[in-house]
Amino acid sequence: MITAIVKFKVADDLSQDEILDGMANATERFKNLSGLIRKNFILDKKNGIGGGVYTWDSKESAEKLYVKGGTWREYIRKAYGAEPEITWFETPFIVDNSKN
């Protein structure tokens, strides 16, 4: 497994409600996405940063979504006015207290 932390600068003129609405509307796109185990949406409005923490079964699965020129990147650019920054991590273990 791997984890991708995705961050992007949020345009100053977007309100917190607009950002949260955009994130809420995006949730359906990630349901049943091949290879995606979990996605957490993240927001630091004070510092103008939005993004997500994704857990994937493999980097290859993730790269299908993150491909340069793809629809996901175009959505981020249009919705938030920025190019995403992706940092990769190996994920050897997950502790999920909600599932014991």
For each residue, the residues with C-beta under 8 A, 3 or more apart:
1: 37 55 56 57 58 90 91 92 94
2: 55 56 58 59 62 88 89 90 91
3: 53 54 55 56 88 89 90 91
4: 53 54 56 62 66 86 87 88 89
5: 51 52 53 54 86 87 89
6: 51 52 53 54 66 84 85 86
7: 42 49 50 51 84 85 87
8: 49 50 51 76 80 82 83 84 85
9: 48 49 80 81 82
10: 14 19 43 45 48 49 50 80 81 82
11: 14 80 81 82
12: 48
13:
14: 10 11 18 19 80 81
15: 18 19
16: 19 20 43 45
17: 20 21
18: 14 15 21 22
19: 10 14 15 16 22 23 43 45 50 80
20: 16 17 23 24 43
21: 17 18 24 25
22: 18 19 25 26 79 80
23: 19 20 26 27 41 43 50
24: 20 21 27
25: 21 22 28
26: 22 23 29 30 41 75
27: 23 24 30 31 41
28: 25 31
29: 26 33
30: 26 27 33 36 39
31: 27 28
32:
33: 29 30 36 65
34: 61 64
35: 56 57 58 60 61 62 64
36: 30 33 39 54 55 56 57 61 62 65
37: 1 55 56 57
38: 54 55
39: 30 36 52 53 54 55
40: 52 53 54
41: 23 26 27 50 51 52
42: 7 49 50 51 52 53
43: 10 16 19 20 23 49 50 51
44: 47 48 49 50
45: 10 16 19 48
46:
47: 44
48: 9 10 12 44 45
49: 7 8 9 10 42 43 44
50: 7 8 10 19 23 41 42 43 44 80
51: 5 6 7 8 41 42 43 84
52: 5 6 39 40 41 42
53: 3 4 5 6 39 40 42
54: 3 4 5 6 36 38 39 40 62
55: 1 2 3 36 37 38 39 91 94
56: 1 2 3 4 35 36 37 59 61 62
57: 1 35 36 37 61
58: 1 2 35 61 62
59: 2 56 62 63 88
60: 35 63 64
61: 34 35 36 56 57 58 64 65
62: 2 4 35 36 54 56 58 59 65 66
63: 59 60 66 67
64: 34 35 60 61 67
65: 33 36 61 62 70 72
66: 4 6 62 63 70 72 73 84 86
67: 63 64 70 72 73
68: 73
69: 73 74
70: 65 66 67 73 74
71: 74 75
72: 65 66 67 75 76
73: 66 67 68 69 70 76 77 83 84
74: 69 70 71 77 78
75: 26 71 72 78 79
76: 8 72 73 79 80 82 83 84
77: 73 74 80 81 82 83
78: 74 75 81
79: 22 75 76
80: 8 9 10 11 14 19 22 50 76 77
81: 9 10 11 14 77 78
82: 8 9 10 11 76 77
83: 8 73 76 77
84: 6 7 8 51 66 73 76
85: 6 7 8
86: 4 5 6 66
87: 4 5 7
88: 2 3 4 59
89: 2 3 4 5
90: 1 2 3
91: 1 2 3 55 94
92: 1
93:
94: 1 55 91
95:
96: 99
97: 100
98:
99: 96
100: 97
